[in-house]
């Protein structure tokens, strides 16, 4: 993917005249590194009136630019700076090694009302906090494709989550104003606008010291614009192929995107009320539920996390009165389904005034203990039934052998 970077990003190193001559290449202008390396030295010398040394120097600079520098494992271990944005969800941060990783794309997938936008607002507040409080001390670029961003809700999350920092006093109001000025919202109506915005976003990131990029949501653009994208492109094909996702690597910042869920047995995208982790079609013929945009987009995502309504399991020996006392009504679950560093764990959370809050309760531990005891009893009963059946078979075999030899 890095071989398609535009040469205009190398203006300070190559010079405007060199870029202009390459863009004026007869019939097929050279505007990306991929097109540059597909031309021979002779073609560039003849058509652009370059010297051989200039052409070689140009290709060497472009190759060094798109080739990542090597780093040893010892350098990674000894690195002092933490390449993560802490989410303040203890279970998720521990599983991911510290939080949302830098220089990669993290995707949150879930149905409607699962808390995707609430999570994005919470991360926006966390990113603007000073580094001494676990934040990034920078700005946030919030690309909104569904008009779901709410400024009042953002302020509410900040005031309730960090009352000591965003207090009612003069200093607290100054901190609140600084946070509000650090979060930049952009409305996007189509995938074409999104691609254009991402291509022009580098200067904006540098000028505004952006430390976090959020796209909420990337799946809605495809649903709006392409009536049947599965047959024509594959899910996410037209969006992913034309998009340059280099911002995370170039600026060493985390990128968070949200996505929706689909059912694959229908031509149109359907958002089910409840969705667990991606599952295959059941034997009973149920629909296959998975993230939108398909496999092409899935390979572009480094970490994928599923959000869903909490599903209570193992209810055979428990009444609903006990369950209502154990769990809140708005309990949700979060599952890591794809990550190069984390296992597929599940944590539980609720949506409160302070945003996304991890659910940790002694009552839930009591429930897990009861469920574990029931499962152990069921396993013991199953093992005993197996042993009794084996004993019956052995008794029949001994009786048959004794009669045969008699």
N, C-alpha and C positions, 0 to 999 in steps of 0.2 A: 504493500500500500504506500510506503514512503517514496517509491520511485515516481509517483505522480505529483509530487509537490511542485507548486508553481515557482518559476524562476524569479518572479517579481519579489519574492521574499528574500532574494539574495541581492537586492539592489545595492546595499552598502558595500558589498564585496565585489560584485561584478561590474557595476556602473550602469547608468541609464542608457548610454550609447550602445553597450553590448546587448542589453536586453532588447532595445529597440530593433537592432539588426536581426536578432533571432526571431522576434515577432513578425518581422517583414519577410521571413523565409518564403520563397515562391510556393504558391499553392497550399503547402502544409506548413504553417508557421510553427516554430519551436517555442512553446510556452511552458512546458513542464520538463522535469528532469528525465522522465521516461522518453519523451520525444528527443531530448538532447542526446541520450546515449544510443538511440536508434539510428542516429546519423553518423556517417563515417567522417573522419577528419578531412578527407578530400571534399566532401559535400559542403562542409562548413567553411572551408577555405575558399572555395570557388563562389558560393552563393552569398556569403556574408563578407567576403573580402577580408578574412582574418589571416593572420600569420599562423604557421603551424604551432609555434610556441604558445600563442594565445589560445588556440583551440585546446591544446593539451592542458594548459593551466586552468582553463574553464572547466573541463571535465574532471580534473583532479579536485577542484574546489567543490563542485557539485557532489562528487562521490563522498568526500569527507563530510559534507553537510548532511547527507541522508543516511550515512552509516553511523549507527550508535557506537559510542566508545565502550570498550570492554571494561569490566569491573570484576575484580576477584571476590571470592566469597569472604575472604578475610576483611576486605574493604567494606563489604556490606555489614559484617558483624561489628566492626569497629566504628561504623558511622554513628555519630552522636545524635543527629537530627532524626526525629521520628517521622517516617513517610506515611503518616496516617492522619485522618481526621476522625477524632473520637466522636462517636454518636451518643455518648452518655448512656447507652444501653449496655450494661456490664457484660451480659452473656454474649451479645453480638461482637463487642469490641475484643473480648478474650478469644473468641473463635477466629476472628479475622486478623489477630495479631496486633491489634491496636485501634482498629476502626476502618473507615473507608480508605482504601489504599490510593496513593498518589500514582500519577502517570498511567492510569488505567480507567476503564469505563465500568462503573457499577450500576447495575440495572435492578430496579424494584418493580416486580410484576404483581398485579393483583386486580380483582374485580372492583366494581364501583363500591365506594364507601369502605374500602379496606384500609384507608389511611395513607395513601401514597402522597397526596398533596400536603397533608399534615406533617409527614416525615420530611418532605422537602423544605417546608417552612421552618421546622425545628433545626435542620442542618444549616439553613441560612443564618439563623441566629447564632449557632455555635461557631460558624466560620468567622463571623465578625468579632468574636470575643478576642481579647488579647491572649498572647501565647501563655502568659502566666496562669490563665484560667482554663487552659486546655484548648483554646481556639487557634485560629490561624492568623488573626490580626490583620485581615485584609478584606477586600470587597467580594461581592457575589454577583455573578451574572445569571439571572433567572429568566430563561426563555420559556414563555407561557404560550401554549398552543390551544388551550381549551378555555381560556379566560377564567381559570379557577383560582388565581392568586388573589388573596385578600389581605390588604394592608392592615386592617383593624385586627384581624386574627393574628398576624405576625407580631404586632405590638402586644397583644394579650399573652402570647406564648413567651415573649421576652420578659415581660413584667412578672409573670407568675413563676417562670423557671429560674430566674436570677433576680429576686427582689432586692438582694444586697447590692447589686451592680446597677440595675435599672430602677432605682428607688424613686420616691416622690420628691426628694430633695433636689437642689439645684444641680449637683453633680450627676445624680441619676438621670435627670432629664437631658443633661448634656450628653451622657453616654447613649441615651435612647435616640437622640437626634443624630449622633454620629453613626449609629447602627443603621438608621433609616437611610442616611445618605450613602452608605456603603453597599446597599443592595440595589441593583439596577435591574429593573424588569423590562423585558422586551416581548412584545406581542408578535406572534408569527401565525400567518393564516394558511400557508401552503408549504410543501416540501421544497419547492423552488426557492421560496423566501428563506427557509431555514438554511439551505446550502449556501446561498449568497451571504447570509448573515455570518455563518461560520467562517467563510473565506475572508471576511472583512473584520473578524473579531480580534485579530492579533494586536493591532494597535490599541483597541479598546481595553484589552486585558493589561497591557503595559501601562497605559495612561491612568487607569483606575485601580491598579494593584489588585487585580482579581485573583483570588485564591481558590475559588470554587465555581464550577460551571454546572448549572442544572437545566435539564430539558424536560419539561412536564407538559404533555407527554409526547413521546416520539411515535407511539403507535396510532394515535388519533389522526395524524396527517394522512397516513396510508388509507385508513378506513374512510376518510372523507373524499379522497381524490380518485381512488381506484375501485371500480365496482367489482371486478373479479381479478384481483392481483395474483391469486394462486395459479391460475392457468397461464396467464400471460407472462408474469415475471417471477413467481415464487414470492412468498411473503417477505416484504422488505426489499425486494430486488431493486426497484427503481430508486429507492431512497438511499440504500447503502452503497450501491455502485457509484453514485454520483457524489457522495459525501466524502469530504476529506477529514478524517478523524485523527488529526495530529496534534491538537491543542494540548492534550494531556501529557504527551511525551515532550513536546517542545518547551512548555512552561512548567513542567513538573507539578501539576495540580490535579486534584481529583475531579472526575466528571461523573455526575449522577444523572441518570435518565430514568423515567418511569415508562412502563409499558402496560398494555391491557392484555386480557386473556380472550381466547377464541375457542370455538368448537369446530373441529375439522370436518364434520359430516354435513355441514351446510355451506352453501356458496357465500352467504353473507356472514359477517362477523357478529357473533352473539356474545354478550357479556352475561354469563350466568351469575346468579345471586351468590353462590358459594363455589369456591374453587380451592382445592388443596394443591399439593405439588403436582407437576406434570405427570399424568398417568396415561397408560395405554387403554385402548377400548376394552371394556369389560366383556366377559363371556355373555352377559345378559344383553349386550348390544347397545350399551350406553355410549354417549358421544365422547370423543377424545378431547380432553381439555388441556391446553398448553398456552404458552406465551405467544403473542402476536408477532408478526414479521418473520417467522420461520427460521430455518437453519442458517440461512445466509447471515442474518443479523445476529443469531445466537453465537456464531463463531467470532463476531466482532466485539462481543461483550466479555470482559474478563471475569466479572463476578455477577451472578444472578441470584436474587433473593426474592422469594415468593411471600406475599402477604395474603392473609385469608382470615375469614371468620373462624373462631375456635370451634373444633369438632370434638365433642365429648365421646370417648370410646369406652368400651367395657362397662356397659350400664346394666348388665344382667342382674346384679345383686345389690344395686343401689337405687334408692328412691329419689325423686326429683326435689324433694324438700332439702335433702342433704346437699344435692348439687347446687341449688340456689344459694345455700349458705357458704359454699366453697368458692364459687367463681362469680365475678361481676357480670352484668348483662352485656357489657360492651367489650368483652375479652376477645382479643385477636391473637393469631399466631403468625410467627415469622420463621421461615425455613430457608437455610442456605442450600440451594440446589446445584450451584456451580461455583467453584472457587479453586484456584491453584494452591491455596494455603490452608483452607479450612475444611473441616468435615461437614457432612450434611446434618447439622443440628437444628433443633427447633426451640425457639424461645417464645414467650408470651408477653403481650403488651396491651395497654389500654390507651384510648385517646382522651386526654384530660385537658384542663385549661392551660397547662404548661406544655402541651404538645404530646408527643409520643413518650409514654412512660412504661418501663419494663414492669411486668407483674411478678412480684416475688412475695409469696405469702406462706405462712406456716400452715394455713388451711390447705393450700395446694399440695404441700408436702405430705399432709395427713391423707389427702386423697390418693396421692401416688403410692403411699404405703399400703392403703387399703386395696388399691388395684393390684399392687405387687403381691400381697398376701393371697388375693383371690386367684391370681394367675398361678402362684405356686401350688395352691390347693388343686386347681384344675390340672396342672402338670402331674402332680402326685397321683390324682385319680386316674389320669390317662396311663401313667406308668404301671399302676397297679392292675388296671384292666389288661394291659399288654402282657404283664407277667402271668396273670391268671389264665389268659388264653394260651400262652406258651406252655404253662403247666398242664392244661387240659390236653394239648396236642401231644406232649411228651407221655402222658398217661395212656393215651390211645395207642401211641406207637409201641410202648412197652407191652401192652396187652396183646397187640397184634403179633409182635415177635414171639411172645411166650406161646401163643396158640399155634403159630406156624411151626416152631421147633418141637412142640409137643406131638 
